[in-house]
Each structure stands twice: as C-alpha cells, then as structure tokens.
Amino acid sequence: MIAVIKTGGKQYVVKEGDVLSIEKLEVEPGQKFIFDRVLLIDEGEQTLVGTPVLESAAVLAEVLKNFKDEKILVFKKKRRKQSRRTRGHRQSLTEVKIEKIYTDKAAVPPEALRVVPRVEAAAPGVPAEAGPVAAAEPEEKKAAVKKAPKKKAPAKARGGAKPGTKVKRAERRLPGEKRTSK
C-alpha cells in the first residue's frame, strides 16, 4: 500500500517502513504523529484519490531525529562591477519513519492522534502564534494611513511643457542635451 502525503509544501510518495527527510517539524524525536493531508492511497486493486485531500485518511509516522542538511553555497556576482558575495545555507530537516497507512482515521491509535503542526503564514512583523486576531491589526493600520499624492516634477525637468502650449525648439531639449544643427 502506498500513499501520497503533503508536508512542507512538497508531496511525497510513501509506503510503510519508509524513512524520509522532510522540512523541519516542531515534534521531538521519538514521538508519533499523523499526517492528515493525504492526497492519494493505492491499495493495489483500489485507488482512493482526494479532492484535494482524503478527509478520512491518515499516515502514522515517528520522528527519528531533527538535523541540518549539508551546506549549500550561494554565490552572487555582478560582472564588471567588482561585486560578489558568498553565503552558506543549511536547511533544517526532520527524519521520519512511516509506520502505518490508514484509510480511516477512526482506526488510528489514540496515543498517536497528534497532528503535524502546520505553520501558517502570519502578517509581517507578527509572530505566528499570535493568531488571526493579531495578524488582522496591521491591515487595519494600513487602511487608516493615507498616502499623499505624488508631486510631479516641473515641466522642464520632465523634458517638456504643459500640454497645449507652444514651446521653442531650444526649450524642448532635455537638460544636458547638446544642440544639434542640420
């Protein structure tokens, strides 16, 4: 039996006994939990497909360890500008072992009913655990602040005059532009 689960913005094809590295979860090593976002289950003769998820399906897993992946070097360069920058990045990962795939959540043992914590995107500058009430406050503040209208540069600085006025040829040139003769 295989299943397709979604976690950390990615989809994984798993079967019982698989060990895989996924985006970091806030679960301690040794704890069991369930993935409730199951997209597909294939039992051989029967295939269950979710729209987009199967509401009654679950995948039981156990955390083996939390670790960091190998370092990835990020090198940026702007040619002919004497500008270059090197940075390193190590992604935080969690290694999990798939123990059992359930087509019905009622069959999951009660001690393993902890669901994978989902990290929802909060508003900038608001902690994720503050919830939707705190995330809504900055939106109200943004609506209350009115922006002043942009001031236009004078006509000469824009390279022309107001529409409908006659301008001498010399005034139509942009500042710093040389006079050309025919």
RAZISUL-V322999 format. One record per pair of residues at least 24 apart in sequence whose ideal C-beta (glycine too) atoms are under 10 Angstrom apart, sorted by the first residue. I is the first residue (numbers start at 0). GAP is how many residues later the second one is. D is the distance in Angstrom with one decimal. If there is no record, write none. Layout:
i=<I;I>
gap=<GAP;GAP>
d=<D;D>
This chain:
i=<0;0;0;0;0;0;0;0;0;1;1;1;1;1;1;1;1;2;2;2;2;2;2;2;2;2;2;2;2;2;2;2;2;3;3;3;3;3;3;3;3;3;3;4;4;4;4;4;4;4;4;4;4;4;4;4;4;4;4;5;5;5;5;5;5;5;5;5;6;6;6;6;6;6;6;6;6;7;7;7;7;7;8;10;10;10;11;11;11;11;12;12;12;13;13;13;13;13;13;13;14;14;14;14;15;15;15;15;15;15;15;16;16;16;16;17;17;17;17;17;18;18;18;18;18;18;18;19;19;19;19;19;19;19;19;20;20;20;20;20;20;20;20;20;21;21;21;21;21;21;22;22;22;22;22;23;23;23;23;23;23;23;23;24;24;24;24;24;24;24;24;24;24;24;25;25;25;25;25;26;26;26;26;26;26;26;26;26;27;27;28;28;28;28;28;28;28;28;28;29;29;29;29;30;30;30;30;30;30;31;31;31;31;31;31;31;31;31;31;31;31;31;31;32;32;32;32;32;32;32;32;32;32;32;32;32;33;33;33;33;33;33;33;33;33;33;33;33;33;33;33;34;34;34;34;34;34;34;34;35;35;35;35;35;35;36;36;36;37;37;37;37;40;40;40;41;42;42;45;47;53;53;53;54;55;55;55;55;55;55;56;56;56;56;56;57;57;57;57;57;57;57;57;57;57;57;57;58;58;58;58;58;58;58;58;59;59;59;59;59;59;59;59;59;59;59;60;60;60;60;60;60;60;60;60;61;61;61;61;61;61;62;62;62;62;63;63;63;63;64;64;64;64;65;65;65;65;66;66;66;66;66;67;67;68>
gap=<40;41;42;43;45;99;100;101;102;38;39;40;41;42;45;96;99;32;35;36;37;38;39;40;45;51;54;55;56;95;98;99;100;33;34;35;36;37;38;45;46;50;55;29;30;31;32;33;34;35;36;48;52;53;54;56;93;96;111;29;30;31;32;33;44;46;47;110;28;29;30;52;54;87;89;109;111;85;86;108;110;111;110;26;28;29;27;47;84;86;26;27;29;24;45;47;82;83;84;87;27;44;83;86;43;44;81;82;83;84;85;80;81;82;83;43;78;79;80;81;42;43;45;76;77;78;79;41;44;73;74;75;76;77;78;43;44;46;48;70;72;73;74;75;39;71;72;73;74;94;68;69;70;71;96;42;43;44;67;68;69;70;95;36;38;41;67;68;69;71;91;92;93;94;40;68;90;91;93;34;35;36;39;67;69;87;89;90;35;38;33;34;35;36;37;38;65;66;67;32;33;34;35;30;31;32;80;81;83;28;29;30;31;64;65;67;68;76;77;79;80;81;82;25;26;27;28;29;30;63;79;80;81;82;83;84;24;25;26;27;65;66;68;71;74;75;78;79;80;81;82;24;25;26;61;63;66;80;81;69;72;77;79;80;82;78;79;81;63;64;65;67;60;61;62;59;58;60;57;55;49;50;51;50;46;47;48;49;50;51;44;45;46;47;48;42;43;44;45;46;47;48;49;50;54;55;57;37;39;40;41;42;43;49;57;37;38;39;40;41;42;47;48;49;52;53;33;35;36;37;38;39;40;51;55;33;34;35;36;37;50;31;32;33;34;30;31;32;33;28;29;30;31;26;27;28;29;24;25;26;27;28;24;25;24>
d=<6.9;6.8;5.1;7.3;9.8;9.4;5.3;10.0;8.7;8.2;7.5;5.0;8.6;9.3;9.7;10.0;7.8;8.5;5.6;8.0;6.6;4.9;7.5;9.7;9.2;8.9;7.3;9.3;5.5;8.2;4.8;9.3;9.3;9.7;7.2;4.4;4.2;8.0;8.5;9.3;8.9;9.8;9.6;9.9;4.6;9.0;6.3;5.6;6.9;9.0;9.9;9.4;9.2;9.5;5.4;8.8;8.6;9.2;9.2;8.0;9.8;4.5;8.0;5.9;9.8;8.4;7.5;10.0;6.1;10.0;6.8;9.7;9.6;9.4;9.1;6.2;9.0;9.3;9.0;9.4;10.0;8.8;9.9;9.3;6.5;9.2;9.8;9.6;9.8;9.1;9.8;8.6;9.3;9.6;6.6;8.4;9.2;10.0;4.7;7.6;9.4;10.0;6.9;7.5;9.2;9.2;9.5;5.9;6.8;6.1;6.2;7.4;6.6;8.0;9.8;9.2;8.7;7.3;4.6;9.7;9.8;9.9;6.9;6.4;7.2;5.0;7.8;9.1;10.0;9.6;9.4;7.4;6.3;8.3;7.5;9.6;9.6;8.2;7.6;9.4;4.7;7.2;5.2;8.0;9.3;6.7;5.7;8.1;6.3;9.4;7.8;7.7;6.8;7.3;9.0;6.4;9.1;9.1;8.1;3.9;6.0;5.2;9.5;9.5;7.0;8.0;9.7;9.4;4.7;7.8;6.1;6.6;9.9;9.2;9.4;9.1;9.1;5.0;8.2;9.2;9.3;4.9;8.3;7.1;8.6;7.5;7.6;7.3;6.8;8.2;8.8;5.1;6.4;5.2;6.5;9.9;8.8;8.8;10.0;7.3;6.7;8.3;9.4;9.7;7.1;5.5;10.0;8.9;7.0;6.4;7.0;4.9;8.0;9.8;9.7;7.2;9.8;9.8;8.4;7.1;4.2;9.3;7.3;9.9;9.7;7.8;6.2;7.9;7.4;8.6;6.7;8.5;4.4;6.7;5.8;8.6;4.5;6.5;5.5;7.3;9.9;9.5;8.1;7.8;6.1;9.9;6.2;6.8;7.1;5.8;7.1;4.3;8.2;6.3;8.9;8.7;9.6;8.2;5.5;7.6;9.8;10.0;5.3;7.0;9.4;9.5;7.8;8.6;8.0;8.9;9.0;9.8;6.5;9.0;5.9;9.8;9.0;7.5;9.0;6.6;7.9;10.0;9.7;8.3;8.6;6.8;5.4;5.8;8.1;9.9;7.8;6.5;5.6;7.6;7.2;8.8;8.0;4.8;8.7;8.2;4.8;9.6;8.5;5.4;9.0;9.1;8.7;9.7;6.2;8.5;7.5;5.3;7.2;9.5;9.6;9.8;7.6;4.7;4.4;7.6;6.8;9.8;6.3;7.9;5.5;9.8;9.7;4.5;6.4;5.3;6.2;8.7;9.9;8.9;8.4;9.9;6.7;5.1;8.5;5.8;8.7;6.0;7.4;5.6;8.2;8.3;4.4;6.5;5.7;9.1;7.5;5.0;9.3;7.2;7.4;5.2;7.7;9.8;7.8;5.9;7.9;6.8;5.7;6.9;5.4>
